[in-house]
């Protein structure tokens, strides 16, 4: 019975030792997971730093793109101004040339008329002189029509010039509005990117923190269970030692009592032999 009890206690002790080893393994695994979570958190911090650097680079690129667009628009405006100035110069040259041509034609016509009138006076045929005067008058009317056409062309050029100036002012206004809208959209985009990056960072940090907290709580629980198991094991070992000592004492007492009984039996056997000898 004592041996059975000792074997049961030793079996329980072996099982508790196995549980203790399993708890230690779980504790080590949880520590490894905690270290892994810390590594992930550091990687997330590095990733956030890289995101901030990328955001800064994108801002620089967007500012460079804005500068390029503004320079291209300024080039277009400069080209438009140069075309406008060239058109005005051509228009002034055209006016000057047309005025000079009109004056020359008038002088030529007046001189031709004077010459022809002198010739007409010297001529005897008045009918041919009248026809020539009519021809010259018709030519004068044609030149007047040409001059009026040239004036109309000059007015059209002035109108085109005014229209170009209006278009230029509208284009400048549109450019200013577009730049303000682009700046506003870029500012909103940057704010959204920053908020998104911060939200992702906060979410990932919260996940890692929650995992760390859960792992720490589990480690604490396992540590408490391990301590409790160690205490229970120590108490059971003490109890087993006490019971073993009690069993040893009982065994020793039983052996002593057995020796006493053996001695008594030998004495009793000797007395029986003596009694039998006396009877015989």
KEZARO-361553 format. One record per atom (N, C-alpha, C, CB): x, y, z; residue in three letters. Coordinates in steps of 0.05 Angstrom, whole numbers, padded with zeros to 5 digits, always signed. Glycine has a CB too. Example, Ala and Ser with C-alpha at 12.3 -4.5 7.8 and 13.67 -1.06 7.14 Angstrom:
! residues 2
+00264-00114+00156ala;+00246-00090+00156ala;+00264-00066+00156ala;+00226-00089+00181ala;+00257-00045+00142ser;+00273-00021+00143ser;+00258+00001+00157ser;+00282-00012+00114ser;
! end
This chain:
! residues 280
+00017-00024+00000unk;+00000+00000+00000unk;+00017+00025+00000unk;-00019+00000+00024unk;+00039+00024+00016unk;+00057+00047+00017unk;+00071+00051-00009unk;+00078+00043+00040unk;+00079+00029-00022unk;+00093+00030-00048unk;+00074+00042-00069unk;+00102+00003-00056unk;+00048+00034-00068unk;+00029+00044-00087unk;+00025+00074-00084unk;+00001+00030-00084unk;+00024+00083-00059unk;+00021+00111-00053unk;+00045+00127-00062unk;+00016+00116-00023unk;+00069+00115-00058unk;+00094+00129-00067unk;+00095+00130-00097unk;+00118+00114-00056unk;+00087+00109-00111unk;+00087+00110-00140unk;+00067+00130-00151unk;+00080+00082-00151unk;+00044+00132-00138unk;+00024+00153-00147unk;+00035+00181-00143unk;-00002+00150-00131unk;+00047+00185-00120unk;+00059+00211-00115unk;+00082+00218-00134unk;+00069+00213-00086unk;+00098+00198-00140unk;+00120+00203-00160unk;+00109+00208-00188unk;+00139+00178-00161unk;+00087+00194-00195unk;+00074+00200-00221unk;+00063+00228-00222unk;+00051+00179-00226unk;+00050+00237-00200unk;+00040+00264-00199unk;+00063+00284-00201unk;+00024+00269-00174unk;+00085+00278-00187unk;+00108+00295-00188unk;+00119+00297-00217unk;+00129+00286-00169unk;+00121+00275-00231unk;+00131+00275-00258unk;+00112+00292-00276unk;+00133+00246-00269unk;+00086+00288-00273unk;+00067+00304-00289unk;+00070+00334-00284unk;+00038+00295-00284unk;+00073+00341-00258unk;+00076+00369-00251unk;+00102+00380-00263unk;+00076+00373-00221unk;+00123+00364-00263unk;+00148+00372-00276unk;+00144+00377-00306unk;+00170+00352-00271unk;+00129+00359-00319unk;+00123+00363-00347unk;+00108+00389-00352unk;+00107+00339-00358unk;+00087+00394-00335unk;+00072+00418-00337unk;+00090+00443-00333unk;+00048+00419-00317unk;+00108+00440-00314unk;+00126+00462-00309unk;+00144+00468-00333unk;+00144+00456-00284unk;+00154+00447-00346unk;+00170+00450-00370unk;+00153+00463-00393unk;+00181+00423-00379unk;+00128+00454-00396unk;+00111+00465-00416unk;+00106+00495-00411unk;+00084+00450-00417unk;+00101+00502-00385unk;+00097+00530-00379unk;+00122+00546-00385unk;+00090+00533-00349unk;+00146+00535-00379unk;+00170+00549-00386unk;+00173+00553-00416unk;+00195+00534-00375unk;+00166+00532-00431unk;+00167+00535-00461unk;+00148+00556-00470unk;+00160+00508-00474unk;+00123+00556-00459unk;+00104+00577-00467unk;+00114+00605-00460unk;+00077+00572-00454unk;+00126+00606-00436unk;+00137+00632-00427unk;+00159+00642-00447unk;+00149+00630-00399unk;+00177+00623-00455unk;+00197+00631-00475unk;+00186+00639-00502unk;+00217+00608-00478unk;+00165+00624-00511unk;+00153+00631-00536unk;+00140+00659-00535unk;+00131+00611-00544unk;+00127+00665-00512unk;+00114+00691-00509unk;+00135+00713-00509unk;+00097+00692-00484unk;+00158+00708-00496unk;+00179+00728-00496unk;+00189+00732-00524unk;+00202+00719-00477unk;+00192+00710-00539unk;+00200+00713-00567unk;+00180+00729-00584unk;+00204+00685-00580unk;+00154+00724-00580unk;+00134+00739-00594unk;+00135+00769-00586unk;+00106+00728-00588unk;+00139+00774-00560unk;+00141+00802-00551unk;+00165+00816-00564unk;+00144+00803-00520unk;+00187+00802-00566unk;+00210+00814-00580unk;+00204+00819-00609unk;+00235+00796-00577unk;+00189+00800-00621unk;+00181+00803-00649unk;+00163+00827-00653unk;+00167+00777-00659unk;+00144+00831-00634unk;+00126+00854-00636unk;+00142+00880-00633unk;+00105+00852-00614unk;+00162+00880-00616unk;+00179+00904-00613unk;+00194+00910-00638unk;+00198+00901-00589unk;+00204+00888-00651unk;+00218+00892-00677unk;+00198+00903-00698unk;+00229+00865-00687unk;+00174+00893-00699unk;+00154+00903-00718unk;+00148+00933-00712unk;+00127+00887-00716unk;+00146+00940-00686unk;+00141+00968-00680unk;+00163+00986-00689unk;+00137+00971-00649unk;+00188+00977-00686unk;+00211+00993-00696unk;+00210+00995-00726unk;+00237+00980-00687unk;+00203+00973-00740unk;+00200+00974-00769unk;+00179+00994-00777unk;+00194+00946-00780unk;+00156+00994-00762unk;+00135+01013-00768unk;+00144+01042-00765unk;+00110+01008-00751unk;+00160+01047-00744unk;+00170+01074-00740unk;+00188+01082-00763unk;+00186+01076-00714unk;+00205+01063-00772unk;+00223+01069-00795unk;+00206+01074-00820unk;+00242+01046-00800unk;+00185+01058-00823unk;+00167+01061-00847unk;+00154+01089-00847unk;+00146+01039-00848unk;+00145+01097-00823unk;+00132+01124-00820unk;+00153+01146-00828unk;+00122+01129-00792unk;+00178+01142-00819unk;+00198+01162-00826unk;+00203+01163-00856unk;+00225+01155-00811unk;+00203+01139-00868unk;+00206+01138-00898unk;+00182+01151-00912unk;+00209+01109-00908unk;+00158+01147-00901unk;+00134+01159-00913unk;+00136+01190-00911unk;+00109+01150-00898unk;+00146+01200-00888unk;+00149+01229-00885unk;+00169+01239-00905unk;+00158+01236-00857unk;+00192+01225-00909unk;+00211+01233-00929unk;+00200+01233-00957unk;+00236+01215-00928unk;+00184+01212-00964unk;+00171+01210-00990unk;+00152+01233-00994unk;+00156+01183-00994unk;+00137+01240-00973unk;+00118+01262-00974unk;+00133+01289-00980unk;+00101+01264-00949unk;+00155+01292-00966unk;+00171+01316-00971unk;+00181+01317-00999unk;+00195+01317-00951unk;+00191+01294-01010unk;+00201+01293-01037unk;+00178+01299-01057unk;+00213+01266-01043unk;+00154+01288-01052unk;+00131+01294-01069unk;+00124+01324-01069unk;+00107+01277-01061unk;+00126+01336-01045unk;+00121+01365-01044unk;+00141+01380-01060unk;+00121+01375-01015unk;+00166+01373-01058unk;+00187+01386-01074unk;+00182+01382-01104unk;+00215+01376-01067unk;+00174+01357-01111unk;+00168+01352-01140unk;+00145+01369-01149unk;+00163+01323-01145unk;+00124+01370-01133unk;+00100+01386-01140unk;+00107+01415-01143unk;+00077+01382-01120unk;+00124+01426-01125unk;+00132+01454-01127unk;+00148+01458-01153unk;+00149+01462-01103unk;+00166+01438-01160unk;+00181+01441-01185unk;+00163+01440-01209unk;+00202+01418-01187unk;+00142+01422-01208unk;+00123+01421-01230unk;+00108+01447-01233unk;+00103+01398-01226unk;+00100+01459-01210unk;+00087+01485-01211unk;+00105+01506-01223unk;+00078+01494-01182unk;+00130+01506-01215unk;+00149+01525-01227unk;+00151+01522-01257unk;+00176+01523-01214unk;+00153+01496-01266unk;+00155+01491-01295unk;+00130+01501-01309unk;+00159+01461-01300unk;+00106+01495-01297unk;+00081+01504-01310unk;+00080+01535-01312unk;+00057+01493-01295unk;+00088+01548-01289unk;+00087+01577-01289unk;+00107+01589-01310unk;+00093+01588-01261unk;+00131+01576-01312unk;+00150+01585-01332unk;+00140+01581-01360unk;+00177+01570-01328unk;+00127+01558-01365unk;+00116+01553-01392unk;+00094+01573-01398unk;+00104+01525-01394unk;+00077+01579-01378unk;+00056+01599-01382unk;+00068+01627-01387unk;+00037+01600-01358unk;+00089+01633-01371unk;+00102+01659-01376unk;+00115+01661-01404unk;+00124+01664-01354unk;+00126+01638-01413unk;+00137+01638-01440unk;+00115+01643-01461unk;+00151+01611-01446unk;+00091+01630-01456unk;+00069+01634-01475unk;+00060+01663-01474unk;+00046+01616-01468unk;+00058+01674-01450unk;+00050+01702-01448unk;+00071+01721-01461unk;+00046+01710-01418unk;+00097+01715-01456unk;+00118+01731-01469unk;+00116+01729-01499unk;+00145+01722-01460unk;+00111+01705-01509unk;+00108+01702-01538unk;+00084+01717-01548unk;+00105+01672-01546unk;+00062+01717-01533unk;+00039+01731-01541unk;+00044+01762-01541unk;+00015+01725-01522unk;+00059+01771-01520unk;+00066+01799-01520unk;+00084+01807-01544unk;+00081+01806-01493unk;+00103+01789-01550unk;+00121+01794-01573unk;+00105+01795-01599unk;+00143+01773-01575unk;+00086+01776-01602unk;+00069+01776-01626unk;+00052+01802-01627unk;+00050+01752-01626unk;+00043+01810-01603unk;+00027+01835-01602unk;+00043+01859-01611unk;+00015+01840-01574unk;+00068+01861-01600unk;+00085+01883-01607unk;+00092+01883-01636unk;+00111+01883-01590unk;+00098+01858-01647unk;+00105+01856-01675unk;+00081+01864-01693unk;+00113+01827-01682unk;+00056+01856-01684unk;+00032+01864-01699unk;+00029+01894-01699unk;+00007+01850-01687unk;+00033+01906-01675unk;+00030+01936-01673unk;+00051+01949-01691unk;+00033+01946-01644unk;+00076+01939-01691unk;+00096+01951-01708unk;+00089+01948-01738unk;+00124+01937-01703unk;+00079+01924-01745unk;+00071+01920-01773unk;+00048+01938-01780unk;+00063+01891-01778unk;+00029+01942-01761unk;+00006+01959-01766unk;+00015+01988-01770unk;-00014+01957-01743unk;+00033+01997-01753unk;+00043+02025-01756unk;+00058+02028-01782unk;+00062+02032-01732unk;+00075+02007-01788unk;+00089+02009-01814unk;+00069+02009-01837unk;+00108+01985-01817unk;+00048+01992-01834unk;+00028+01991-01855unk;+00014+02018-01858unk;+00007+01969-01850unk;+00008+02031-01835unk;-00005+02057-01836unk;+00013+02078-01849unk;-00013+02067-01808unk;+00039+02077-01841unk;+00058+02096-01853unk;+00061+02092-01883unk;+00086+02094-01839unk;+00064+02066-01890unk;+00067+02061-01919unk;+00042+02068-01935unk;+00073+02031-01923unk;+00018+02062-01923unk;-00007+02069-01937unk;-00010+02099-01939unk;-00031+02057-01922unk;-00002+02114-01918unk;-00003+02144-01920unk;+00015+02154-01941unk;+00003+02156-01893unk;+00040+02143-01941unk;+00059+02152-01961unk;+00049+02146-01989unk;+00087+02140-01956unk;+00038+02121-01992unk;+00028+02114-02019unk;+00005+02132-02027unk;+00018+02085-02018unk;-00013+02139-02008unk;-00035+02156-02015unk;-00025+02184-02023unk;-00054+02159-01991unk;-00005+02195-02008unk;+00006+02221-02015unk;+00019+02220-02043unk;+00026+02230-01994unk;+00035+02198-02047unk;+00048+02196-02073unk;+00028+02194-02096unk;+00067+02171-02073unk;+00007+02177-02091unk;-00013+02174-02112unk;-00027+02201-02117unk;-00033+02153-02104unk;-00033+02216-02095unk;-00046+02242-02099unk;-00028+02261-02115unk;-00053+02254-02071unk;-00002+02261-02107unk;+00016+02279-02122unk;+00018+02271-02151unk;+00044+02278-02109unk;+00021+02244-02155unk;+00023+02234-02183unk;-00003+02241-02198unk;+00027+02204-02184unk;-00026+02238-02185unk;-00051+02244-02199unk;-00053+02273-02205unk;-00074+02234-02182unk;-00045+02290-02185unk;-00047+02319-02190unk;-00028+02328-02212unk;-00040+02335-02164unk;-00003+02316-02212unk;+00016+02323-02233unk;+00006+02313-02260unk;+00044+02311-02226unk;-00004+02288-02259unk;-00014+02277-02285unk;-00037+02293-02295unk;-00022+02247-02281unk;-00055+02301-02276unk;-00077+02318-02285unk;-00068+02344-02296unk;-00096+02322-02261unk;-00048+02357-02283unk;-00038+02382-02293unk;-00026+02379-02321unk;-00018+02394-02273unk;-00010+02357-02323unk;+00003+02352-02349unk;-00018+02347-02371unk;+00022+02329-02348unk;-00037+02330-02363unk;-00058+02323-02382unk;-00076+02346-02389unk;-00074+02299-02372unk;-00081+02363-02368unk;-00097+02387-02374unk;-00082+02406-02392unk;-00104+02401-02347unk;-00055+02408-02388unk;-00039+02425-02406unk;-00040+02414-02434unk;-00010+02427-02396unk;-00038+02387-02436unk;-00039+02375-02462unk;-00066+02379-02475unk;-00032+02345-02461unk;-00087+02376-02457unk;-00114+02379-02467unk;-00118+02407-02478unk;-00135+02373-02445unk;-00107+02427-02464unk;-00110+02455-02474unk;-00096+02458-02501unk;-00099+02475-02453unk;-00074+02444-02504unk;-00059+02447-02529unk;-00072+02431-02552unk;-00030+02439-02526unk;-00088+02411-02544unk;-00100+02395-02564unk;-00124+02409-02576unk;-00108+02367-02552unk;-00130+02402-02599unk;-00153+02414-02612unk;-00178+02398-02608unk;-00148+02418-02641unk;-00175+02372-02604unk;-00198+02355-02601unk;-00208+02355-02573unk;-00192+02325-02610unk;-00229+02369-02567unk;-00240+02372-02539unk;-00253+02346-02530unk;-00260+02395-02538unk;-00263+02330-02549unk;-00277+02306-02542unk;-00258+02286-02530unk;-00291+02293-02566unk;-00234+02282-02543unk;-00214+02264-02532unk;-00204+02273-02505unk;-00191+02260-02552unk;-00202+02300-02501unk;-00193+02311-02475unk;-00213+02304-02454unk;-00188+02341-02477unk;-00239+02306-02461unk;-00260+02300-02441unk;-00259+02271-02433unk;-00288+02307-02452unk;-00254+02254-02453unk;-00252+02225-02446unk;-00228+02219-02428unk;-00249+02208-02472unk;-00206+02232-02433unk;-00182+02228-02416unk;-00188+02238-02388unk;-00158+02243-02428unk;-00202+02261-02386unk;-00208+02271-02360unk;-00226+02251-02345unk;-00223+02299-02362unk;-00245+02239-02359unk;-00262+02219-02347unk;-00246+02195-02337unk;-00284+02210-02366unk;-00227+02186-02354unk;-00210+02164-02346unk;-00194+02170-02321unk;-00191+02156-02368unk;-00182+02194-02320unk;-00167+02203-02297unk;-00185+02205-02272unk;-00153+02229-02302unk;-00209+02214-02277unk;-00228+02217-02254unk;-00235+02189-02243unk;-00254+02231-02263unk;-00239+02170-02262unk;-00245+02142-02253unk;-00221+02130-02237unk;-00251+02125-02278unk;-00197+02136-02248unk;-00173+02126-02233unk;-00171+02138-02205unk;-00147+02132-02249unk;-00178+02164-02203unk;-00178+02177-02177unk;-00198+02164-02158unk;-00184+02207-02180unk;-00222+02158-02169unk;-00242+02144-02152unk;-00232+02117-02143unk;-00268+02142-02168unk;-00218+02103-02161unk;-00208+02076-02154unk;-00187+02079-02131unk;-00194+02063-02178unk;-00170+02099-02134unk;-00150+02103-02112unk;-00163+02111-02086unk;-00130+02125-02120unk;-00185+02126-02088unk;-00200+02133-02063unk;-00212+02108-02050unk;-00222+02153-02069unk;-00222+02090-02068unk;-00234+02065-02057unk;-00212+02048-02044unk;-00247+02049-02080unk;-00188+02047-02057unk;-00166+02032-02045unk;-00158+02044-02018unk;-00142+02032-02063unk;-00158+02071-02017unk;-00151+02084-01991unk;-00171+02077-01969unk;-00149+02114-01995unk;-00197+02077-01977unk;-00218+02070-01957unk;-00215+02041-01948unk;-00246+02075-01969unk;-00208+02023-01968unk;-00204+01995-01960unk;-00181+01992-01941unk;-00199+01978-01986unk;-00159+02007-01947unk;-00136+02006-01929unk;-00143+02017-01901unk;-00113+02023-01940unk;-00160+02037-01900unk;-00169+02047-01873unk;-00186+02027-01859unk;-00185+02073-01877unk;-00203+02013-01874unk;-00219+01991-01862unk;-00201+01969-01851unk;-00239+01979-01883unk;-00180+01962-01866unk;-00162+01941-01857unk;-00148+01951-01831unk;-00140+01935-01878unk;-00140+01976-01830unk;-00128+01987-01806unk;-00147+01985-01782unk;-00119+02016-01810unk;-00172+01992-01786unk;-00192+01990-01764unk;-00195+01961-01755unk;-00219+02001-01773unk;-00196+01942-01775unk;-00198+01914-01767unk;-00174+01905-01751unk;-00200+01896-01792unk;-00150+01915-01759unk;-00126+01908-01743unk;-00128+01919-01715unk;-00101+01919-01757unk;-00139+01944-01712unk;-00142+01955-01686unk;-00161+01938-01669unk;-00153+01984-01688unk;-00183+01930-01682unk;-00202+01913-01667unk;-00190+01886-01659unk;-00227+01907-01685unk;-00174+01874-01677unk;-00160+01849-01670unk;-00141+01854-01647unk;-00145+01838-01695unk;-00127+01877-01648unk;-00109+01883-01626unk;-00123+01885-01599unk;-00094+01909-01632unk;-00146+01899-01599unk;-00162+01902-01574unk;-00172+01875-01565unk;-00186+01921-01579unk;-00181+01858-01584unk;-00190+01831-01577unk;-00167+01814-01565unk;-00201+01817-01601unk;-00143+01817-01577unk;-00120+01803-01566unk;-00113+01812-01538unk;-00096+01806-01584unk;-00116+01839-01533unk;-00111+01849-01506unk;-00131+01838-01486unk;-00112+01880-01506unk;-00157+01836-01494unk;-00177+01825-01477unk;-00171+01795-01471unk;-00205+01828-01489unk;-00164+01781-01492unk;-00157+01753-01488unk;-00133+01750-01469unk;-00151+01739-01515unk;-00114+01768-01472unk;-00090+01766-01455unk;-00098+01771-01426unk;-00069+01787-01464unk;-00115+01792-01421unk;-00124+01797-01393unk;-00139+01774-01382unk;-00141+01823-01392unk;-00157+01762-01399unk;-00172+01738-01389unk;-00154+01715-01383unk;-00193+01730-01411unk;-00133+01711-01401unk;-00114+01690-01397unk;-00099+01693-01371unk;-00095+01687-01420unk;-00091+01719-01365unk;-00077+01724-01340unk;-00094+01718-01316unk;-00067+01753-01339unk;-00120+01727-01318unk;-00139+01722-01296unk;-00143+01692-01292unk;-00166+01736-01301unk;-00146+01678-01314unk;-00150+01648-01313unk;-00125+01635-01301unk;-00156+01637-01341unk;-00102+01645-01309unk;-00077+01634-01298unk;-00075+01638-01268unk;-00052+01647-01312unk;-00082+01662-01258unk;-00081+01668-01230unk;-00101+01650-01215unk;-00088+01697-01224unk;-00126+01647-01226unk;-00146+01630-01213unk;-00136+01601-01212unk;-00173+01632-01227unk;-00125+01592-01235unk;-00115+01564-01236unk;-00093+01559-01216unk;-00105+01557-01265unk;-00074+01579-01213unk;-00053+01576-01194unk;-00063+01574-01165unk;-00033+01599-01196unk;-00083+01592-01159unk;-00095+01591-01132unk;-00109+01565-01127unk;-00114+01615-01128unk;-00124+01554-01147unk;-00137+01529-01144unk;-00117+01506-01141unk;-00156+01523-01168unk;-00096+01507-01157unk;-00075+01486-01154unk;-00063+01486-01127unk;-00054+01489-01176unk;-00056+01510-01117unk;-00045+01512-01090unk;-00064+01501-01069unk;-00037+01541-01083unk;-00090+01508-01072unk;-00110+01498-01052unk;-00112+01468-01053unk;-00137+01511-01058unk;-00113+01457-01078unk;-00115+01428-01081unk;-00090+01414-01070unk;-00120+01420-01110unk;-00067+01425-01075unk;-00042+01413-01065unk;-00041+01414-01035unk;-00018+01427-01077unk;-00051+01436-01023unk;-00051+01438-00994unk;-00071+01417-00982unk;-00060+01466-00985unk;-00094+01414-00995unk;-00113+01394-00985unk;-00102+01366-00989unk;-00140+01396-01001unk;-00088+01361-01011unk;-00076+01335-01016unk;-00055+01329-00996unk;-00065+01334-01045unk;-00038+01349-00990unk;-00017+01344-00970unk;-00029+01339-00942unk;+00001+01369-00968unk;-00050+01354-00935unk;-00063+01349-00909unk;-00075+01321-00908unk;-00085+01370-00904unk;-00088+01313-00930unk;-00100+01286-00931unk;-00078+01265-00929unk;-00116+01282-00957unk;-00056+01269-00943unk;-00034+01249-00941unk;-00023+01247-00913unk;-00012+01256-00961unk;-00019+01270-00900unk;-00009+01270-00873unk;-00028+01256-00854unk;-00003+01299-00863unk;-00054+01263-00857unk;-00074+01250-00839unk;-00075+01220-00844unk;-00102+01262-00844unk;-00073+01212-00870unk;-00074+01183-00876unk;-00050+01169-00864unk;-00075+01179-00906unk;-00026+01181-00868unk;-00002+01169-00857unk;-00003+01167-00826unk;+00023+01185-00865unk;-00013+01189-00814unk;-00015+01188-00784unk;-00036+01167-00775unk;-00023+01216-00774unk;-00058+01165-00790unk;-00079+01146-00782unk;-00068+01117-00785unk;-00104+01149-00800unk;-00054+01112-00807unk;-00042+01085-00811unk;-00022+01079-00789unk;-00029+01083-00839unk;-00005+01100-00783unk;+00015+01096-00762unk;+00002+01090-00735unk;+00033+01120-00760unk;-00019+01106-00729unk;-00033+01103-00703unk;-00046+01075-00702unk;-00053+01125-00699unk;-00059+01067-00724unk;-00072+01041-00725unk;-00052+01018-00720unk;-00087+01037-00751unk;-00029+01020-00735unk;-00009+00998-00732unk;+00003+00999-00704unk;+00012+01002-00754unk;+00008+01023-00694unk;+00019+01025-00667unk;+00000+01013-00646unk;+00026+01054-00660unk;-00026+01019-00650unk;-00047+01009-00632unk;-00048+00978-00633unk;-00074+01020-00638unk;-00046+00967-00658unk;-00046+00938-00661unk;-00022+00926-00647unk;-00046+00930-00691unk;+00002+00938-00651unk;+00026+00927-00639unk;+00024+00930-00608unk;+00051+00941-00649unk;+00014+00953-00599unk;+00011+00958-00570unk;-00008+00937-00558unk;+00002+00986-00564unk;-00030+00933-00572unk;-00050+00913-00562unk;-00038+00885-00561unk;-00075+00913-00580unk;-00023+00878-00581unk;-00009+00852-00581unk;+00011+00850-00558unk;+00004+00846-00608unk;+00026+00872-00554unk;+00045+00872-00533unk;+00031+00869-00506unk;+00063+00897-00534unk;+00009+00884-00503unk;-00005+00884-00477unk;-00016+00856-00472unk;-00028+00904-00477unk;-00028+00843-00493unk;-00039+00816-00490unk;-00017+00796-00483unk;-00053+00807-00516unk;+00006+00799-00498unk;+00028+00781-00492unk;+00039+00785-00464unk;+00051+00786-00513unk;+00041+00811-00455unk;+00050+00816-00428unk;+00031+00804-00407unk;+00054+00846-00423unk;+00005+00808-00412unk;-00015+00796-00393unk;-00013+00766-00393unk;-00044+00805-00401unk;-00010+00754-00416unk;-00008+00725-00417unk;+00018+00715-00403unk;-00008+00715-00446unk;+00040+00730-00407unk;+00065+00723-00394unk;+00061+00725-00363unk;+00088+00742-00403unk;+00047+00746-00354unk;+00043+00750-00326unk;+00026+00726-00315unk;+00029+00776-00320unk;+00005+00720-00330unk;-00012+00698-00321unk;+00003+00671-00319unk;-00037+00694-00340unk;+00019+00666-00341unk;+00035+00642-00341unk;+00057+00642-00319unk;+00049+00638-00368unk;+00068+00666-00314unk;+00088+00668-00293unk;+00075+00662-00265unk;+00101+00696-00292unk;+00050+00674-00262unk;+00036+00668-00236unk;+00030+00639-00234unk;+00010+00685-00235unk;+00020+00627-00256unk;+00014+00598-00256unk;+00040+00582-00250unk;+00001+00589-00282unk;+00062+00591-00263unk;+00087+00577-00258unk;+00096+00578-00229unk;+00109+00588-00277unk;+00094+00603-00218unk;+00101+00606-00190unk;+00083+00589-00172unk;+00099+00636-00181unk;+00057+00590-00178unk;+00038+00574-00162unk;+00044+00544-00165unk;+00009+00579-00172unk;+00050+00536-00190unk;+00057+00508-00194unk;+00083+00500-00179unk;+00061+00502-00224unk;+00102+00519-00180unk;+00127+00513-00165unk;+00122+00511-00135unk;+00148+00535-00170unk;+00104+00530-00125unk;+00098+00528-00096unk;+00083+00502-00089unk;+00080+00553-00088unk;+00063+00496-00107unk;+00049+00470-00102unk;+00067+00446-00103unk;+00026+00467-00123unk;+00086+00447-00123unk;+00105+00425-00125unk;+00123+00423-00101unk;+00122+00428-00150unk;+00132+00447-00091unk;+00149+00447-00067unk;+00133+00436-00043unk;+00159+00475-00061unk;+00108+00446-00041unk;+00091+00436-00018unk;+00087+00406-00020unk;+00064+00450-00017unk;+00082+00396-00045unk;+00078+00367-00048unk;+00103+00352-00042unk;+00068+00361-00076unk;+00126+00363-00050unk;+00152+00350-00044unk;+00156+00349-00014unk;+00175+00365-00058unk;+00150+00371-00001unk;+00153+00371+00029unk;+00134+00350+00041unk;+00147+00399+00041unk;+00109+00350+00031unk;+00090+00330+00041unk;+00099+00302+00036unk;+00062+00335+00028unk;+00110+00298+00011unk;+00121+00271+00005unk;+00144+00263+00023unk;+00129+00270-00025unk;+00161+00283+00027unk;+00184+00277+00046unk;+00174+00270+00074unk;+00203+00302+00047unk;+00154+00286+00083unk;+00143+00280+00109unk;+00131+00252+00110unk;+00122+00301+00117unk;+00115+00247+00089unk;+00102+00220+00089unk;+00123+00198+00087unk;+00082+00219+00065unk;+00144+00204+00071unk;+00165+00184+00068unk;+00179+00179+00095unk;+00186+00193+00047unk;+00184+00201+00109unk;+00196+00198+00136unk;+00177+00182+00155unk;+00202+00226+00148unk;+00151+00189+00153unk;+00132+00174+00170unk;+00132+00144+00163unk;+00103+00186+00167unk;+00133+00139+00136unk;+00133+00111+00128unk;+00159+00097+00137unk;+00130+00109+00097unk;+00181+00112+00135unk;+00206+00100+00144unk;+00205+00094+00174unk;+00230+00119+00138unk;+00193+00113+00189unk;+00191+00109+00218unk;+00173+00085+00224unk;+00180+00134+00232unk;+00150+00083+00209unk;+00132+00061+00213unk;+00145+00034+00206unk;+00106+00065+00196unk;+00161+00036+00184unk;+00175+00011+00175unk;+00195+00003+00197unk;+00189+00016+00148unk;+00209+00023+00207unk;+00229+00016+00228unk;+00216+00005+00253unk;+00246+00041+00235unk;+00193+00018+00260unk;+00178+00008+00284unk;+00168-00021+00279unk;+00155+00026+00290unk;+00158-00026+00254unk;+00148-00052+00247unk;+00171-00073+00248unk;+00135-00053+00219unk;+00194-00065+00237unk;+00217-00083+00238unk;+00226-00089+00267unk;+00241-00071+00222unk;+00226-00067+00283unk;+00233-00071+00312unk;+00213-00090+00326unk;+00235-00044+00327unk;+00187-00084+00320unk;+00167-00101+00332unk;+00169-00130+00323unk;+00139-00090+00326unk;+00177-00133+00297unk;+00180-00160+00286unk;+00204-00174+00299unk;+00185-00158+00255unk;+00225-00159+00304unk;+00248-00171+00318unk;+00241-00179+00346unk;+00272-00151+00319unk;+00225-00161+00359unk;+00216-00168+00387unk;+00199-00193+00386unk;+00200-00145+00399unk;+00180-00194+00367unk;+00163-00218+00365unk;+00179-00243+00359unk;+00142-00213+00343unk;+00200-00240+00341unk;+00217-00263+00335unk;+00231-00273+00360unk;+00238-00256+00313unk;+00242-00253+00376unk;+00255-00261+00401unk;+00236-00275+00420unk;+00268-00236+00414unk;+00212-00263+00422unk;+00192-00276+00439unk;+00184-00304+00430unk;+00167-00258+00441unk;+00182-00306+00403unk;+00175-00332+00392unk;+00197-00352+00398unk;+00171-00330+00361unk;+00223-00344+00395unk;+00245-00362+00401unk;+00245-00370+00430unk;+00272-00349+00395unk;+00239-00350+00448unk;+00238-00357+00477unk;+00215-00376+00482unk;+00234-00331+00494unk;+00192-00370+00469unk;+00169-00388+00472unk;+00174-00415+00461unk;+00144-00376+00458unk;+00189-00417+00438unk;+00196-00443+00427unk;+00214-00458+00446unk;+00210-00439+00400unk;+00234-00444+00458unk;+00252-00457+00477unk;+00236-00468+00501unk;+00274-00438+00487unk;+00217-00451+00510unk;+00201-00460+00533unk;+00184-00485+00526unk;+00183-00437+00543unk;+00174-00485+00502unk;+00157-00508+00493unk;+00174-00533+00491unk;+00144-00503+00465unk;+00199-00530+00480unk;+00217-00553+00479unk;+00223-00564+00506unk;+00243-00545+00464unk;+00229-00545+00525unk;+00235-00554+00553unk;+00211-00568+00565unk;+00242-00529+00570unk;+00187-00557+00560unk;+00163-00569+00571unk;+00159-00597+00560unk;+00139-00551+00565unk;+00163-00600+00534unk;+00160-00626+00521unk;+00181-00646+00532unk;+00162-00624+00491unk;+00205-00636+00536unk;+00226-00654+00547unk;+00219-00663+00575unk;+00253-00640+00547unk;+00208-00644+00591unk;+00200-00651+00618unk;+00177-00671+00618unk;+00192-00626+00634unk;+00159-00669+00600unk;+00136-00687+00599unk;+00145-00715+00591unk;+00115-00676+00580unk;+00166-00716+00574unk;+00174-00742+00564unk;+00192-00755+00586unk;+00190-00739+00538unk;
! end
